[in-house]
């Protein structure tokens, strides 16, 4: 059915459920799993929502975010291995989460993307956006959305 499944996570409780389902699906299909966490850049200007800080602080903060992301995907890898699933732990640095998820799926030759959706509707969806919606509308790879 599927040979390589990408699961995108942000570490939230909802995405943890999607990760558990992706591991289960990978085990059922005897598929490999690619766990990806997208790490954003630190806002560099006031207009991006950040406070002015010096370059060494930015580098330190981005390093901490990268380390936390790696810890997250390494934990997913450990859970997958416990269930007999081969897992590749990947982090990607980008401010465009949906594009980074799609690019990772292409790069690792995945045939399914699994991710969670918060299910926002109306004005909240418009204001907060939806990375899942972006992946759904722009991916040429099938997407399984879990809520």
Secondary structure as the mmCIF struct_conf table of DSSP 4:
data_model
#
loop_
_struct_conf.conf_type_id
_struct_conf.id
_struct_conf.beg_label_comp_id
_struct_conf.beg_label_asym_id
_struct_conf.beg_label_seq_id
_struct_conf.end_label_comp_id
_struct_conf.end_label_asym_id
_struct_conf.end_label_seq_id
BEND BEND1 UNK A 3 UNK A 3
STRN STRN1 UNK A 4 UNK A 8
BEND BEND2 UNK A 11 UNK A 12
HELX_RH_AL_P HELX_RH_AL_P1 UNK A 13 UNK A 29
TURN_TY1_P TURN_TY1_P1 UNK A 30 UNK A 30
STRN STRN2 UNK A 32 UNK A 39
HELX_LH_PP_P HELX_LH_PP_P1 UNK A 40 UNK A 43
BEND BEND3 UNK A 45 UNK A 45
HELX_RH_3T_P HELX_RH_3T_P1 UNK A 46 UNK A 48
TURN_TY1_P TURN_TY1_P2 UNK A 49 UNK A 49
HELX_RH_AL_P HELX_RH_AL_P2 UNK A 55 UNK A 82
TURN_TY1_P TURN_TY1_P3 UNK A 83 UNK A 84
STRN STRN3 UNK A 87 UNK A 93
BEND BEND4 UNK A 95 UNK A 95
HELX_RH_AL_P HELX_RH_AL_P3 UNK A 97 UNK A 107
TURN_TY1_P TURN_TY1_P4 UNK A 108 UNK A 109
BEND BEND5 UNK A 111 UNK A 111
STRN STRN4 UNK A 112 UNK A 116
HELX_RH_AL_P HELX_RH_AL_P4 UNK A 122 UNK A 128
HELX_RH_AL_P HELX_RH_AL_P5 UNK A 131 UNK A 138
BEND BEND6 UNK A 140 UNK A 141
STRN STRN5 UNK A 143 UNK A 146
#
